[in-house]
Amino acid sequence: MTPQELAHTHTAAFTQSRPWTESEFADLLTNRFTHVIGNADCFALFQVTAGEAELLTIATHPNSQRQGLALRLMQDWHAKAKALGATRAFLDVAADNHPAIALYQRCGYTTCGLRKGYYLREKAEKIDAVVMICALT
Ligand SMILES: CC(C)(COP(=O)(O)OP(=O)(O)OC[C@H]1O[C@@H](n2cnc3c(N)ncnc32)[C@H](O)[C@@H]1OP(=O)(O)O)[C@@H](O)C(=O)NCCC(=O)NCCS
């Protein structure tokens, strides 16, 4: 996927927080530890370094949500991260993002930390980030 396609789907999906721009995606993709899988309907961006994987973002276009796309993509990126040597995966998610937390719990993630006031909201108070971990077995 191109930075433009990534930014387009991200903007459509992220209604609660600032969407990432095309140039931010382009910068992330210059990092050799960054990987992207999926398509304009649903994509995941992740990094694998020193045996650990981190999900940077995942987004399903609103027209394609609740069809199991993100669930499948979580399995796909886990498989790719494992193939690249990762044994565990991390992510952080806004504490009020109940759809994403439900998705991650379904994929085997458990909470391992909290970052107070980590996410900015345009017209609301800052939101904590929940840090989650999953063993890649
Ligand atoms: C979170 C997100 C990626 C889920 O994508 P999706 O393709 O719709 O998810 P799936 O259809 O694969 O859902 C898999 C499971 O996740 C959970 N889930 C997904 N969306 C949910 C919702 N709106 N409410 C409650 N649970 C939800 C459910 O357990 C679901 O299984 P079910 O449909 O059998 O109940 C999507 O809602 C999205 O893009 N949101 C905006 C961006 C975002 O918040 N990304 C995560 C940032 S950390």
The ligand as a Gaussian input file, in Angstrom:
#p B3LYP/6-31G(d) Opt

LIG

0 1
 C      -10.963000      -1.737000      15.777000
 C      -11.173000      -2.059000      14.279000
 C       -9.800000      -2.141000      13.606000
 C      -11.902000      -3.412000      14.173000
 O      -11.978000      -3.720000      12.781000
 P      -13.074000      -4.729000      12.156000
 O      -12.529000      -5.217000      10.851000
 O      -14.378000      -4.069000      12.148000
 O      -13.072000      -5.874000      13.257000
 P      -13.604000      -7.388000      13.039000
 O      -14.828000      -7.385000      12.197000
 O      -12.470000      -8.252000      12.610000
 O      -14.029000      -7.735000      14.547000
 C      -13.375000      -8.774000      15.269000
 C      -13.861000      -8.709000      16.714000
 O      -13.428000      -7.489000      17.338000
 C      -14.462000      -7.002000      18.227000
 N      -15.060000      -5.784000      17.673000
 C      -14.782000      -5.207000      16.477000
 N      -15.522000      -4.078000      16.343000
 C      -16.274000      -3.955000      17.460000
 C      -17.241000      -3.002000      17.891000
 N      -17.576000      -1.950000      17.136000
 N      -17.810000      -3.174000      19.109000
 C      -17.469000      -4.221000      19.894000
 N      -16.566000      -5.187000      19.515000
 C      -15.986000      -5.043000      18.324000
 C      -15.496000      -8.109000      18.272000
 O      -15.086000      -9.065000      19.240000
 C      -15.361000      -8.682000      16.866000
 O      -15.874000      -9.990000      16.735000
 P      -17.460000     -10.175000      16.371000
 O      -17.751000      -9.294000      15.175000
 O      -17.538000     -11.645000      16.078000
 O      -18.204000      -9.746000      17.592000
 C      -12.069000      -0.980000      13.594000
 O      -13.208000      -0.762000      14.402000
 C      -11.371000       0.340000      13.352000
 O      -10.715000       0.531000      12.320000
 N      -11.543000       1.281000      14.291000
 C      -10.929000       2.622000      14.153000
 C       -9.437000       2.548000      14.227000
 C       -8.955000       1.959000      15.544000
 O       -9.488000       2.261000      16.601000
 N       -7.885000       1.148000      15.462000
 C       -7.252000       0.575000      16.636000
 C       -6.380000       1.592000      17.252000
 S       -5.391000       0.927000      18.550000

